Amino acid sequence: VGARAAAAWKWTRGAGGEELRVWARRDVAAGEELTICYGLRSNAQLVSSYGFALEPCVEPLFTFRAASVAELLPEGQPSKDLDFRVALATLANGASARPEGARRALSLALGRLKPLRLFLDRAAAGPSGLRRGQALARLTEAFRERREGDATVAPFVAQLRENRARRPASWVWWASEGASDGIDSSSAAALGGRWRSNVVRLKMSEYLCLLAYSEALALREGRLPAAEALPQAADLLPLLEVILAEKLE
């Protein structure tokens, strides 16, 4: 029902509260499989909006949103208007292999940059201000360190590091890449409940987003060889040029 040509929908309010009604624009054959699409969203976005997460092996991209950036701005710079608005997102996994898809993903990402650029403008303001790249690095490092110190996801961060020690391009954190069983240790069955599974998947989506931006900055500055970076980091390089530009054309 994600395809507008095939379905229509509307919210209605009845005795039982609000409900979403969906109807097909064509006859549906008996036994025909119907699917619903939530669009290109990360697990962090899905959990926040809909209360569920995908298996991490099929998560299409990673996102992060900062609750507050007050402590990262110079004294006197306003921050309240940026609460929950400064956000980062990777392009869809494998975007570099699909040029048309990459251009579309880049276009969508550019449309969400205003709060992030406002943060970078304010971080660079005043005599003690940072360069834009430094401010973005400080943002990603501060929140990445919080995730690394979070006991909820510590075992998964450790698993990711172990996998990347063998294959630097790996973003697999939910299982050992060398294991033959392929068990997802972030599943509800493995963690004892759906809520805990969703929390872990949300936080690891955010962590991977922050890590990708950190490595993209390192790639841009020549501090990290391309062979040692996440593929999502390399895909971000064109977007970084826009994020860090003093002025948008």
Buried (B, 14 or more C-beta within 10 A) or exposed (E): BEEEEEBEEEEEEEEEEEEEEEEEEEEEEEEEEEEEEEEBBBBBBBBBEEEEBBEBEEBBBBBBBBEEBEEBBBEEBEBEEBBEBBBBBBBBBEBBEEEEBBEBBBEEBBEEBEBBBBBBBBBBBEEEBBEBBBBBBBBBBBBBEEBBEBEEBEEBBEBBEBBBEEEBBBBBBBBBEEEEEEEBBBBBEBBEEBEBBBBBBBBBBBBBBBBBBBBBBBBBEEEBEEEEBBBBBBBBBBBBEBBBEEEEE
